[in-house]
């Protein structure tokens, strides 16, 4: 498993059933992805009391579900997941920007001798797990290992986390798939951060191998650390904006030099004009 700086892979919750904040309690069994985001946004904005009680229910009525899906298909995501059994809770989820915004739910159920895990989607697919039980909650590293080794029998290369991107690779450009799959958890706060790195490196692969270390420092200084997905996206944005290949951008940066007081993208455009007399 590739690890990334700043992430505590040894983090281990004491229990999956002890909640650290109000948001975790509210979201515990809410299945819909769009509803979960809405609840988070309203709570952060201090407008939680304005939400209709129906939107806070674990399972929506058919009438409410139909009304929401008529507004936009995104409201369907997660709403058709199986109900939670007694003592079962969600510890992580995978959300896809597919036509119906599908969700895969990773769950833990309390048993007499420990914890039993399951993975469920909205179509009743049978996922094969390399590990089904544990005596204690996973560390973050163990959860990532668990997710990466789920077998969905799709036949696509790579870990399970990337299998949905591979399933769309014949229809979409890799860059368009950067945000296609999202993996997050209300319990493991840095799970999403880890997989954001995974997806960025899947899209851009050898991006940095084509770029001089000196010029990477320019972007690192202005936009963040080398391992930050934001940094990679920013460099790609510059390439697209200026219609340059990575190697051409490298040449332009030799002319422009280190970041100054103005926006770096504007500096690069000026350098581009000087080099090619545009």
N, C-alpha and C positions, 0 to 999 in steps of 0.2 A: 504494500500500500504506500503510495506516495504521500508524504506529509508536507504541510505548508507552514511557514513561520507564523507565530502569533496565535496558533490554535492549540488549545489544551486538549490533547487527545486522551489524557488520563482522566478527564472529568467523568464522574460516575454518580448519578443521583442515588440518594439513599433509598428511595422508593419511587415507583411509578404512580403511586396513589397519594403522595404528599404534594400539595400544591403550594408554590412559592408566592404566587400573586393572584389577584382577582381575575386577571385575564385567563390564566390557566383553568381556573374553576369554571368560568363562563364557557370557554371553548372546548372543554373536556370531551364532550360527545357530539358537538356540532359537526355534521358531515359535509355540508356544502362549502366548497372552496370560496365562492364569491361571498357567501354569508359570513364566513370566518373573517375575511378581509374587511367586510363592512363593519362588523362588530369591533374589530381592532381599531379601525379608523375613527369610529364614533366614540369609543372609549378614550382614545388619545386626545380627541378634540373636546372632550368633556361634554359630549352630547348623547351619552349612552341612554339616558332616559327618554330620548326621542324615538328610539327604535321600537317598532311594533313587536309585541311579545311573541307573535307567531314566528318571527325571524330568529328567535333564540331557542326554539324547540330543537330537540335532537333529530326528530323526523318530521318533515313537513307533511301537511295534508296533501292529497292529490290535487286539490283545488289550488292551494297556494303554490305548489310546485309547478303546475301548468301555467299559472299566471306569470311566474318569474321566468320560466323558459320561453314564454311568448315575447318577453322583453328582449332577451338575448340568450343564445345557447350557453354562454358562460355561466349562467345561473343553474345549469344542469349539472355542472361538475361536482361530483361527490355526493349528490343528493340520492343517487341510486345504489350507494354502498350498502352492504348488509347491515342490519341493526347490530348494536353491541350486545353481547351476552352478559350475564351477571358477572361482575368482577373483571370485565374486560375494558381496556382503555387503549387509545391510540398513542403510540410513542413517536411516530414519524409518519410522514406522507410524501408521496410523489405526485406532483401535479403536472399535467401535460397541456400544452396549448394546442390541443387537437380540435377538431370540429366541435366536439361536445365537451371539451375541457375535462377530459377523464382524470380520475384520481385513483391512486393505489394506496391503500391504507395498511400501515404496518402496526400490528397490535400486540399487546401483552395481556395475558390473563393470569390472575393469581391462582395458584394451586397449592395443595397442602405441602408439597416438597419443593416449591419454588415457583418459577414463572414459565408459562408456555407461550410461544410466539406463533403468530399467523400473519399471512399477507393476503389481502382481499382486494379485488377490483370490482367494477360495476357490472361485470359480465359473467361472473362465476368461474373465472379461470382458475385452474389448479396450479398454484405455484409450488415448486419443490424447494424446500429449505435445507441447507446443509447443517443447520443447527436449530432444533425445535424448542429446547428448554435451557434454562440456566438457574442457578441457585440465587444469584443476585442480579440486579439490573446490569446491563452492558455498560462498559466504559464507552466513550465516544468512539475510540478506535475499534472496539468490538462491534459496535453498531454499524460502522462503516463497512467492516469486513462482512458482517451479516448481510447488509444490503447488496454489496458487490457480488456476493455469491448466491443470490437468489437465482433460481433457474426458471425462466419463463418459457423455455423450449421454443423460442422464436427462431433460433439459429443464426442470430446476428453476432458479429464479432464484438469483443470487448466485455467489460463488466456489465452487470444488469443495469446499473445507473445510466449507461450510455446506449443501451439496447434500443430505446425508443428513438433516440437521435438517428441511429443507424437505420431504423425502420423507415425513416423519412428521407434518407440521404439521396435516394434516386429522384426525389421530387422537389427538393429544396437545396439551396446552396448552404454549405456549412455555417456561414455567417448568419444566415436566416434562422438557423437552429440553435443559436447561442442561448436563447431563453426558452426554448421549446420544453425542456424538462427542468422542473424545479423540485428540489428535495429539502424539506425543512422539518423542524420539530419544535414544539412548545416546551419540551423538556431539555433537549440538547441545543442550547442556543447557538453553537458554532457549527452545527451540521450543515446548514445552508451555505455558510462561508466556505467550508471545505469543498462542497460540490460546485459552488460557483467557480472555484479554481479549476476543478476537473473539467467543467464544460468549456471554460475559456481556453484551456490548453488543448482540448480536443479540437476546437475550431481553428486555433492559430498555430498549433503544432510547433513547427520549426521557425516560427516568426522571428524569435530573437537570435537564432543562429545566423540570420541574414543581416543582422544589424550590428554596427560597431558598438562596443562597450561605452565609448566616450559619448556617443549620441544617445544611448540609453540613459545615461546620467542626466542629460538635458531634460528628458521627459520625467525621469524619476524625481528630479528637483522640483518640477512644477506640478506634477500630477499624482505623485504618490510612489509607493515602493515598487520594486521590480516585480514582485509576485502578485501585486494587486490587479484584479481583473479590470479595474477602471483604467489603469495605465495602458494595458494592451488595447483596450477598446479605443482609447484616445489616440494612440499611434495609428490604428487602423482608420480612424475617422479622418486623420490628417491625410493619409494616403488616398482615401476616396475623394475627399474634398479637393485635393490638388491633382487628382487623376494621375497618381504616381505609383510605380512599383516600390517595394521596400528598398531595393538597391538605389533607385533614383532619389528617394527621399534621403538616403544616406549621403548622396552627393550634395544635395541642397543644404543639408545640415552643416556640411563642411564650410559652406559659404556663409550661412546665417550665423553660426556660432552659438554660444550658450544663450539661454533665455535672458531677455532684458526686462525692461519695465512694462512693455506692452504685451498683449496676448501673443503667445508663442505661435499660434496658427497664422496670425497675421504676419509675423516675422518671416515665417516660411514662405508665405505667398509672395512677399517682397523679394526674397531670395530667388524664388522660382522665376519671377519676372526678369531679374537681373541676369540669371544664368541663360535663359532662353529668349530674352529680349521680347517678352510678351506684352 
